Amino acid sequence: MSMNAFTSRLGIQHPIIQGPFGGGLSSVRLAAAVSEAGGLGSFGAHHLCPAQMREVIRDLQTATAKPFNINLWVSRHDPGAEVMTAAHHEQGLRQFAPIYERLGIAAPPIEPPDDFSFEQQVKVILDLQPKVFSFVFGIPNAEILRECARRGILTVGAATTLDEAEALDEAGVDMIVATGSDAGGHRPSFLRTAEDSLTGTLSLVPQVRKITRRPVIAAGGIAEVGGMRAAFELGADAVQIGTAFLACEESNCPPPHREALFTPAAARTRLSRRFTGRLARFMSSPLLDELEHSTHPALPFPLQAAFNRPVKAEGVRRGDAELLPLYAGQAAPLLQHHRASDLMRELIAGLV
Ligand SMILES: Cc1cc2nc3c(=O)[nH]c(=O)nc-3n(C[C@H](O)[C@H](O)[C@H](O)COP(=O)(O)O)c2cc1C
């Protein structure tokens, strides 16, 4: 399985992708380490403005001459959440005021809207031409896909259900990530609600395999050789691994979060909208329980995240994992490696 249609299309050695992390958890160091080891390093850039994206891509191009992947979110706001209104602000405060008070921190002001769009972010990709452009939460329009093809940028879309895989296939994306509900991070569903799109990796990968001739990338719950081999057995052409790379010292994960991933508490994860407004998988924690039990509803994405941000900053300042959104997939108890090079070495040795 070491070299296949996937690796030769990308010009890489091993069918192993380091999953992108949005929201500042990706690092140039991690992506470059994985690409240098013969896999595909990724950088999640959905939160970056075009100028910041340019800088990251230039830094990656300096750090490695090998292919890498830049990831964006096609949908960056839930409907009605483009602008934070006074009513949103009040709803956010109702959920978070007791927490701010307890921690002695200030509530955030009404946030101004972003001053950049997905289309402006895509312009940077078209201009700087990373080998791979992956995306979640939707499908870019036909013109964007055509421009990527014209410039030799491979497009990779993510499906959480069979319907989404069919839609990606019909749209003509080059490769499809079949992302099971075991995965860490957000559930990037775009046809139905995330709650209604919770197919596990073991079920989803073979279903997607059956409906497309394009390379299928298995994501969710893979952290060691056994899971990787199982994914290939199910028909995947490559694996995308998130949580196990997030736990490596090269990632931009806050140290208390990284340490928490190696504790027995990582065996309990749950899906919640309470940290960002979109459904994502986190380690269970008293803070998450408290937010889940709030009688006030969560705000849509990204407005909910603005209220969590001061709590997260305080968690980083105090070095307190319990104040952080502890993103983790269900395979977290299997983690063994603290360095990306060690994880890559084990996975590569397990390729048969
Ligand atoms: C903290 C975190 C952030 C993530 N952010 C993104 C993202 O912005 N874009 C994306 O396509 N996938 C994102 N993912 C998903 C991963 O790239 C990968 O597909 C997933 O983690 C695989 O499942 P695993 O965690 O069980 O290995 C994220 C995952 C985590 C854990």
The ligand as a MOL file (V3000), in Angstrom:
LIG
                    3D

  0  0  0     0  0            999 V3000
M  V30 BEGIN CTAB
M  V30 COUNTS 31 33 0 0 0
M  V30 BEGIN ATOM
M  V30 1 C -8.4770 20.3440 16.6260 0
M  V30 2 C -8.9200 19.8890 15.2670 0
M  V30 3 C -9.1830 20.8480 14.3030 0
M  V30 4 C -9.5650 20.4470 13.0130 0
M  V30 5 N -9.7830 21.4110 12.0620 0
M  V30 6 C -10.0600 21.0240 10.7840 0
M  V30 7 C -10.1900 21.9990 9.7470 0
M  V30 8 O -10.1150 23.2090 9.9520 0
M  V30 9 N -10.4310 21.5300 8.4920 0
M  V30 10 C -10.5370 20.1800 8.2070 0
M  V30 11 O -10.7310 19.8190 7.0420 0
M  V30 12 N -10.4260 19.2570 9.1790 0
M  V30 13 C -10.1850 19.6540 10.4430 0
M  V30 14 N -10.0430 18.7020 11.4250 0
M  V30 15 C -10.2110 17.2660 11.0810 0
M  V30 16 C -8.8500 16.6050 10.8440 0
M  V30 17 O -8.1690 17.2230 9.7860 0
M  V30 18 C -9.0030 15.1080 10.5540 0
M  V30 19 O -9.7840 14.8560 9.4170 0
M  V30 20 C -9.6430 14.3950 11.7470 0
M  V30 21 O -9.0630 14.8480 12.9420 0
M  V30 22 C -9.4390 12.8800 11.6010 0
M  V30 23 O -9.9540 12.2070 12.6900 0
M  V30 24 P -9.0560 11.7670 13.9710 0
M  V30 25 O -8.9640 12.9990 14.8270 0
M  V30 26 O -9.8550 10.7030 14.6030 0
M  V30 27 O -7.7180 11.3320 13.4670 0
M  V30 28 C -9.6970 19.0770 12.7180 0
M  V30 29 C -9.4350 18.1220 13.7050 0
M  V30 30 C -9.0440 18.5170 14.9770 0
M  V30 31 C -8.7480 17.4590 16.0120 0
M  V30 END ATOM
M  V30 BEGIN BOND
M  V30 1 1 1 2
M  V30 2 1 2 3
M  V30 3 2 2 30
M  V30 4 2 3 4
M  V30 5 1 4 5
M  V30 6 1 4 28
M  V30 7 2 5 6
M  V30 8 1 6 7
M  V30 9 1 6 13
M  V30 10 2 7 8
M  V30 11 1 7 9
M  V30 12 1 9 10
M  V30 13 2 10 11
M  V30 14 1 10 12
M  V30 15 2 12 13
M  V30 16 1 13 14
M  V30 17 1 14 15
M  V30 18 1 14 28
M  V30 19 1 15 16
M  V30 20 1 16 17
M  V30 21 1 16 18
M  V30 22 1 18 19
M  V30 23 1 18 20
M  V30 24 1 20 21
M  V30 25 1 20 22
M  V30 26 1 22 23
M  V30 27 1 23 24
M  V30 28 2 24 25
M  V30 29 1 24 26
M  V30 30 1 24 27
M  V30 31 2 28 29
M  V30 32 1 29 30
M  V30 33 1 30 31
M  V30 END BOND
M  V30 END CTAB
M  END
